[in-house]
Amino acid sequence: MALALKRLMERDGSRHRLTLVDGITLSRGATGALMIGLIASGVRHRRGSAGWLGWIALLYGAILSDWLDGPIARRLGTSEVGAMFDIEADSWLTLCSSAAAVTWGGLPAYVVAPPVARYARLAALRRWVPYRQLVSGDPLWTRHIGMAQMMLFIAALAPFRGRATDFLVKIGTPLVVAGQLLTLGVVSWRKLHAEIRRES
């Protein structure tokens, strides 16, 4: 993922050497890979050792590493490519977490629709809208909806999940998925429309 993104950015004229901040950011990609490995190994129970491992890894990727790389980036500085690493690492972790939430978290399969739609959107609009514009500059409220999505996955995969959490997950799942899909649609339309107006 890192090499593919780096080559993409270099084709657009950016060069960048990997830094400590990038290492922390890309560790979220490794967390996603771990979750895919757990899925492939046949994990189906949240309360087992593998379920605990996946949940703790998700907490690290979604909360700790995301919290660490922000202050470090502000202190040491970062680049546009580093910011793209951050966005893509978040997206990859979200996709892997959604698959895990279905596999051993008990969520319905449609929760993977927003993460998959995000990549489909990149592929579909890349012809008209530059990559940088597609992945950056979204309104702040879109981040809040993304945080709600990740909290849903964390709750679904929690090994100690009880009845109250089950209830919140059950009612929150369709709302979060609908919110994410609506957000993707609105943001995509705005960026495509802005690019069409700019070129006309």
Secondary structure, 3 states (H helix, E strand, C coil): CHHHHHHHHHHCCCCCCCCHHHHHHHHHHHHHHHHHHHHHCCCCCCCCHHHHHHHHHHHHHHHHHHHHHHHHHHHHCCCHHHHHHHHHHHHHHHHHHHHHHHHCCCCCHHHHHHHHHHHHHHHHHCCCCCHHHHHCCCCHHHHHHHHHHHHHHHHHHCCCCCHHHHHHHHHHHHHHHHHHHHHHHHHHHHHHHHHHHHHC
